[in-house]
Amino acid sequence: MRTTLDLPEKLLDEAMKVTHIETKTGVIIKALEELVRKSKISDLKKYRGKIDLDIDLDELRNR
């Protein structure tokens, strides 16, 4: 999908440098993927301590 965006050039350049992604499109896609990933993780955190998984952590660590 084609979209026209007005982005701060310095911010986009910095994002390209720190991610080592060479295209503006690639940087924007990576940023959107990270945003979605962090949102999903945040949604999962509401279940912390509420679900009994019946897992023996000591056994898992020794594998």
Secondary structure per residue as TSV (DSSP state, phi and psi in degrees):
chain	resnum	aa	ss	phi	psi
A	1	M	-	360.0	133.0
A	2	R	-	-91.0	134.8
A	3	T	-	-143.1	140.1
A	4	T	-	-97.7	128.3
A	5	L	-	-127.1	147.0
A	6	D	-	-109.0	96.8
A	7	L	-	-110.4	147.6
A	8	P	-	-64.2	120.1
A	9	E	H	-61.3	-41.8
A	10	K	H	-62.4	-40.7
A	11	L	H	-66.0	-43.1
A	12	L	H	-65.0	-42.3
A	13	D	H	-62.4	-42.0
A	14	E	H	-64.7	-41.7
A	15	A	H	-62.2	-39.2
A	16	M	H	-65.5	-37.5
A	17	K	H	-68.8	-47.6
A	18	V	H	-72.9	-26.2
A	19	T	H	-94.2	-12.8
A	20	H	T	60.9	29.5
A	21	I	-	-98.4	130.4
A	22	E	-	-88.5	-11.1
A	23	T	S	-118.0	149.3
A	24	K	H	-64.4	-40.9
A	25	T	H	-60.4	-43.8
A	26	G	H	-61.0	-41.0
A	27	V	H	-65.8	-42.5
A	28	I	H	-66.5	-41.3
A	29	I	H	-62.2	-45.3
A	30	K	H	-60.7	-42.2
A	31	A	H	-63.6	-42.4
A	32	L	H	-66.2	-40.8
A	33	E	H	-61.4	-42.5
A	34	E	H	-66.1	-38.6
A	35	L	H	-61.2	-45.5
A	36	V	H	-65.7	-43.0
A	37	R	H	-61.1	-46.0
A	38	K	H	-65.5	-35.4
A	39	S	H	-65.5	-41.2
A	40	K	H	-65.5	-41.0
A	41	I	H	-63.1	-42.5
A	42	S	H	-61.4	-40.6
A	43	D	H	-64.0	-37.4
A	44	L	H	-69.7	-28.5
A	45	K	H	-63.4	-22.1
A	46	K	T	-68.4	-16.2
A	47	Y	T	-92.2	-2.4
A	48	R	T	-57.4	125.2
A	49	G	T	80.0	0.0
A	50	K	T	-105.2	-11.0
A	51	I	-	-118.3	125.7
A	52	D	-	-90.5	109.2
A	53	L	-	-90.3	-9.4
A	54	D	-	53.0	53.1
A	55	I	-	-114.8	134.9
A	56	D	-	-93.0	101.4
A	57	L	H	-62.2	-36.6
A	58	D	H	-62.3	-40.5
A	59	E	H	-65.6	-40.6
A	60	L	H	-65.6	-39.4
A	61	R	H	-68.7	-28.3
A	62	N	T	-83.1	-5.4
A	63	R	-	-70.4	360.0
